[in-house]
Amino acid sequence: MDDLHEVFFRSLSREEVLLVALKESLYGGSWDEIVKDLIARKGGKPYVFKLETRIDEDLDRISKLLEYEKRKGVNLGKYLHLVKETDSGN
């Protein structure tokens, strides 16, 4: 039987997977830090990374991902290897 978190991760949009990857690689695994960065960007203050999508949409995506992680007690970053496997055809 598939890992339920893996099933959830595979259902994420490309933009959501990107946010999980950014959280892990640029923000030390912290949703709080990426949210602060997006709010700074929205306010015209200095920010770390420019995302291609709108800030409010990203904040909504983060809210969904954060809620899932809190409710299920899981770090979705653990499933980023699935993206690499899919990209390599494995």
C-alpha positions as a Markdown table, in Angstrom:
| # | Residue | x | y | z |
|---|---|---|---|---|
| 1 | Met | 0.0 | 0.0 | 0.0 |
| 2 | Asp | 1.3 | 3.5 | -0.9 |
| 3 | Asp | 2.4 | 5.9 | 1.8 |
| 4 | Leu | -0.5 | 8.3 | 2.2 |
| 5 | His | 1.9 | 11.3 | 2.4 |
| 6 | Glu | 3.5 | 10.1 | -0.8 |
| 7 | Val | 0.1 | 10.0 | -2.5 |
| 8 | Phe | -0.6 | 13.6 | -1.2 |
| 9 | Phe | 2.8 | 14.8 | -2.4 |
| 10 | Arg | 2.3 | 13.3 | -5.9 |
| 11 | Ser | -1.0 | 15.2 | -6.0 |
| 12 | Leu | 0.7 | 18.6 | -5.5 |
| 13 | Ser | 0.8 | 21.1 | -8.3 |
| 14 | Arg | 4.2 | 22.0 | -9.8 |
| 15 | Glu | 4.0 | 25.4 | -7.9 |
| 16 | Glu | 3.4 | 23.6 | -4.6 |
| 17 | Val | 6.3 | 21.2 | -5.2 |
| 18 | Leu | 8.5 | 24.2 | -6.0 |
| 19 | Leu | 7.5 | 25.8 | -2.7 |
| 20 | Val | 8.3 | 22.7 | -0.8 |
| 21 | Ala | 11.7 | 22.5 | -2.5 |
| 22 | Leu | 12.4 | 26.2 | -1.8 |
| 23 | Lys | 11.4 | 25.7 | 1.9 |
| 24 | Glu | 14.0 | 22.9 | 2.2 |
| 25 | Ser | 16.8 | 24.4 | 0.1 |
| 26 | Leu | 16.7 | 28.2 | 0.7 |
| 27 | Tyr | 14.8 | 28.5 | 4.0 |
| 28 | Gly | 16.2 | 25.8 | 6.2 |
| 29 | Gly | 12.9 | 23.8 | 6.2 |
| 30 | Ser | 11.0 | 26.8 | 7.7 |
| 31 | Trp | 7.6 | 27.8 | 6.3 |
| 32 | Asp | 7.8 | 30.9 | 8.6 |
| 33 | Glu | 10.9 | 32.1 | 6.8 |
| 34 | Ile | 9.5 | 31.7 | 3.3 |
| 35 | Val | 6.2 | 33.4 | 4.4 |
| 36 | Lys | 8.2 | 36.3 | 5.9 |
| 37 | Asp | 10.2 | 36.6 | 2.6 |
| 38 | Leu | 7.0 | 36.7 | 0.5 |
| 39 | Ile | 5.4 | 39.3 | 2.7 |
| 40 | Ala | 8.6 | 41.4 | 2.5 |
| 41 | Arg | 8.5 | 41.0 | -1.3 |
| 42 | Lys | 4.8 | 42.0 | -1.3 |
| 43 | Gly | 5.7 | 45.1 | 0.8 |
| 44 | Gly | 8.5 | 46.1 | -1.6 |
| 45 | Lys | 11.2 | 45.2 | 1.0 |
| 46 | Pro | 14.3 | 43.2 | 0.2 |
| 47 | Tyr | 13.6 | 39.4 | -0.3 |
| 48 | Val | 15.7 | 36.3 | -1.0 |
| 49 | Phe | 14.1 | 34.6 | -4.0 |
| 50 | Lys | 11.7 | 35.7 | -6.7 |
| 51 | Leu | 9.0 | 33.3 | -7.5 |
| 52 | Glu | 7.2 | 33.2 | -10.9 |
| 53 | Thr | 3.7 | 33.2 | -9.4 |
| 54 | Arg | 1.7 | 35.8 | -7.6 |
| 55 | Ile | 2.5 | 36.3 | -3.9 |
| 56 | Asp | -1.0 | 35.8 | -2.6 |
| 57 | Glu | -1.4 | 32.5 | -4.5 |
| 58 | Asp | 1.9 | 31.3 | -3.1 |
| 59 | Leu | 0.8 | 32.3 | 0.4 |
| 60 | Asp | -2.4 | 30.3 | -0.1 |
| 61 | Arg | -0.4 | 27.3 | -1.3 |
| 62 | Ile | 1.9 | 27.6 | 1.7 |
| 63 | Ser | -1.1 | 27.7 | 4.0 |
| 64 | Lys | -2.4 | 24.5 | 2.5 |
| 65 | Leu | 1.0 | 22.7 | 2.7 |
| 66 | Leu | 1.7 | 23.9 | 6.2 |
| 67 | Glu | -1.7 | 22.8 | 7.4 |
| 68 | Tyr | -1.2 | 19.4 | 6.0 |
| 69 | Glu | 2.3 | 19.0 | 7.6 |
| 70 | Lys | 1.0 | 20.1 | 11.0 |
| 71 | Arg | -2.1 | 18.0 | 10.9 |
| 72 | Lys | -0.2 | 14.9 | 9.7 |
| 73 | Gly | 3.1 | 15.5 | 11.5 |
| 74 | Val | 5.1 | 15.1 | 8.4 |
| 75 | Asn | 7.7 | 17.2 | 6.5 |
| 76 | Leu | 6.8 | 17.1 | 2.8 |
| 77 | Gly | 10.4 | 17.8 | 2.0 |
| 78 | Lys | 11.0 | 14.1 | 2.7 |
| 79 | Tyr | 9.2 | 13.4 | -0.6 |
| 80 | Leu | 11.2 | 15.7 | -2.9 |
| 81 | His | 13.2 | 12.7 | -4.1 |
| 82 | Leu | 10.0 | 11.6 | -5.9 |
| 83 | Val | 10.4 | 14.6 | -8.2 |
| 84 | Lys | 14.0 | 13.6 | -9.1 |
| 85 | Glu | 12.8 | 10.0 | -9.7 |
| 86 | Thr | 10.1 | 11.2 | -12.0 |
| 87 | Asp | 12.4 | 13.6 | -13.9 |
| 88 | Ser | 14.9 | 10.8 | -14.5 |
| 89 | Gly | 12.2 | 8.4 | -15.7 |
| 90 | Asn | 12.6 | 6.0 | -12.7 |
